[in-house]
C-alpha cells in the first residue's frame, strides 16, 4: 500500500537557535519536539510532505531561505489559501496514494481536509487522521511515540 504522511510545520525553527543558518531543507528547518516526532513517524512510511502555512505542501528537501512566523492556528493575511493547496495536490500528485495520513492539531487537520475536497471521490476513503481527538501536546506526543514503536516493531518482524 502506497502511503503519504502530511506533517505540519513547526513554530520553532533552526534560525531561532542559529540565526545565521541561511538556506535550510524543510525537513531540517523545523526543530521542535512535536515536529521531530511527526518526522520520525512519517519517515517510517517513506512518502511524506510538510504542510507549511507559508509555503503550502512542500517536500522535505524544499529549501527554505529564512525564518517566518505564519501558522494556521493564528489567522493571518499571509496564510496559503485552500485554492493554492488544492493546486499543489494536483501538481504534486498527492491524491495518488492508497492511504493519506494527516498529522497535527485541529486547524491543520481541517485545512488538509478542505484542500482535498476537490479530490473527494478519489480520496474520501483514503484520508486518515489517526491522532485526532487527542487533547494536549503531551498526549499527542505519547500517542505518536507509541505508534512509532509499533511501526518499528512491525518492520523488524518482516
N, C-alpha and C positions, 0 to 999 in steps of 0.2 A: 504494500500500500504506500503510495506516494503522499507524504505528509508535509505540510507547510506550517511553521510556527511563526506567529506575528508577536514580536516582543516590543513593548512600549519603551520609548526612550526614557532617560532618567534626568532628574534635575541636577544631580551632582555630576560635574564633567571634569575631565582631565585638566582643563585650564584653571579650575578652582584651586588645584594643588600646584600645577606647573604653568603659570601664566604665559610663559614663552614657548609652550609646546608646539605652536604652529599647526599646520595641517595634520589631521589625525583620521585614521579609518574610523568609521562609525562604531564598529564593534569595540574599539578602544577608547572612544570619546566619552562614553558614559561609564562612571566608575562607582556608582552607588551599589550597596549590598543587594538590593532587590533586582536591579538590572543584571548584576553578575549572576544571580541565581537563575533569572529568566534566560540569560545567555547560555548557561550550563545546561539547562533543560532543553533549550532549542537545539543546541549542538548534538544532543543525543538523537534528534530526529533528522539531522543533517541539512534540511532545507529550511531557511529562516530569513526573515526580513525584520527590520526595525521600523516601527511606526513613530515618526517624529512629527510633532505638532508644527515644526518649522519647515521640514522638507517633504513630509509625506512618507510613503513607503520607500525605504532605502535598503540597499544591500549592505551586508556587514562591511564590505570593502569600500563603500561610498566614502569619499573624502570630505570631511567637514573642516572648513578653513579656520573657524574660531568659535568661541562660546556664544550661546544665545540663551535667552530665558523666555521660552514660549511653552505653554502647556495646555492640554485640553481641559485640565482641571481649573484653570483660570482663563476666563473668556478674554480674548484679545483680538484686535483687528489684524494681527499678524498670523493668525492660525491658518493652516492649509484648509482648503474647502473640501467638502464631501465630493464635489464635482472633480477636483484635481485628483483626489484619492481614487475615485472610480476610474478615471482615465489611466492612472498608474496601474491599477489592477489589470486593465486590458493590455497596456503596453508591456507589462512585466509578466503577463500570463499567470497572474497569481490565482486566478479562478480555476486553473487547470491542475488541481490537486485532488486526490481522493478524500483527503481529510485536512481541514484548515483549523488550527488551534489558535485562538486569540487569548493573549495573556493581558494582565493589567487590571486596573480598577474599573469601576463603573463607567467613567467617561470614555476611557479607551475602548472598552467593550462596545459601548454604544456607537462610537464613530466607526469602528470596524464593521459592525452590523449594517450601519447606514451606507457605508461605502460599497458594500457588496450587494445592496438591494437590486441594482440593475441586473446582476447575475443570479437573481433569486432562484430561477428554475433549476439552474445548474448547481447552486451552492447550498441551498437551504439545508439539505441533509448532511452536508459536509462541514459546516461551520460549528465549532465547538468551543465553549468557554469553561474548561474543567475546574477553574478555581473561582468561578462566580459564586457569590453568596457568602464568601468569607469576609468577616469584618475585621479590619485592622491589619496593619503591615505584618505584625508578628505571626498571626495565624496564617497569613498568605505565605510567609517565608517558610514556616513549618510544613505546610502542605506541599510546597514546591520541593523542599529538601526530601520529603518522603517520596514524592513522585520521581525525583532524580535517582534516589537509592533503588527504587523498584525497577526503573528502566535499566540501570547499571547491572542489577542482579539478573534481569531477564536477558540482557545482552551477553552476560558471562555464561549463561546456561545454554546458549545457542551452539 
